[in-house]
Amino acid sequence: MIINGYEIKPMADLRYADLGNANLQSANLQGAKLSNANLWRAYLKEANLSNANLWDAYLREANLQDATLEEADLRGANLWGA
C-alpha cells in the first residue's frame, strides 16, 4: 500500500513521513521506523504497530482503536486526544 508516496509495510523506514489524516486501517507496520512521523488524525484502527519505533511521533487525535502496540516505543510521542 502506498500513501502520500510512502510504502506502508512491515519494517518500513517512515521516519519524518507526513501521514497526517491518512487512512491506515489494518495496516501492518510491525517494526516500522516512525520516529518523528506526522500521524496527526491518522486512522490507525486495527493497525499492527507492534515493535514499531514511534519516538517523538505526532499522533495527536489519531484513531488507535484496537491497534496492536505491543513492544512499541512511544517515548516522546504526542498522543493528545488519541
DATAHU-V738374 format. One record per residue. RES is the residue in three letters. PHI is phi in whole degrees, -180 to 180 (none if undefined). Layout:
res->RES phi->PHI
res->RES phi->PHI
//
This chain:
res->MET phi->none
res->ILE phi->-118
res->ILE phi->-131
res->ASN phi->52
res->GLY phi->83
res->TYR phi->-107
res->GLU phi->-82
res->ILE phi->-97
res->LYS phi->-161
res->PRO phi->-59
res->MET phi->65
res->ALA phi->-64
res->ASP phi->-95
res->LEU phi->-118
res->ARG phi->-60
res->TYR phi->66
res->ALA phi->-67
res->ASP phi->-99
res->LEU phi->-119
res->GLY phi->-61
res->ASN phi->65
res->ALA phi->-73
res->ASN phi->-91
res->LEU phi->-116
res->GLN phi->-58
res->SER phi->63
res->ALA phi->-67
res->ASN phi->-98
res->LEU phi->-114
res->GLN phi->-58
res->GLY phi->72
res->ALA phi->-71
res->LYS phi->-94
res->LEU phi->-119
res->SER phi->-63
res->ASN phi->62
res->ALA phi->-76
res->ASN phi->-93
res->LEU phi->-120
res->TRP phi->-59
res->ARG phi->58
res->ALA phi->-68
res->TYR phi->-97
res->LEU phi->-110
res->LYS phi->-57
res->GLU phi->64
res->ALA phi->-73
res->ASN phi->-98
res->LEU phi->-113
res->SER phi->-64
res->ASN phi->63
res->ALA phi->-77
res->ASN phi->-95
res->LEU phi->-114
res->TRP phi->-53
res->ASP phi->56
res->ALA phi->-71
res->TYR phi->-100
res->LEU phi->-109
res->ARG phi->-58
res->GLU phi->63
res->ALA phi->-73
res->ASN phi->-93
res->LEU phi->-110
res->GLN phi->-59
res->ASP phi->61
res->ALA phi->-74
res->THR phi->-92
res->LEU phi->-123
res->GLU phi->-59
res->GLU phi->63
res->ALA phi->-69
res->ASP phi->-98
res->LEU phi->-108
res->ARG phi->-58
res->GLY phi->77
res->ALA phi->-69
res->ASN phi->-91
res->LEU phi->-111
res->TRP phi->-58
res->GLY phi->77
res->ALA phi->-75
//
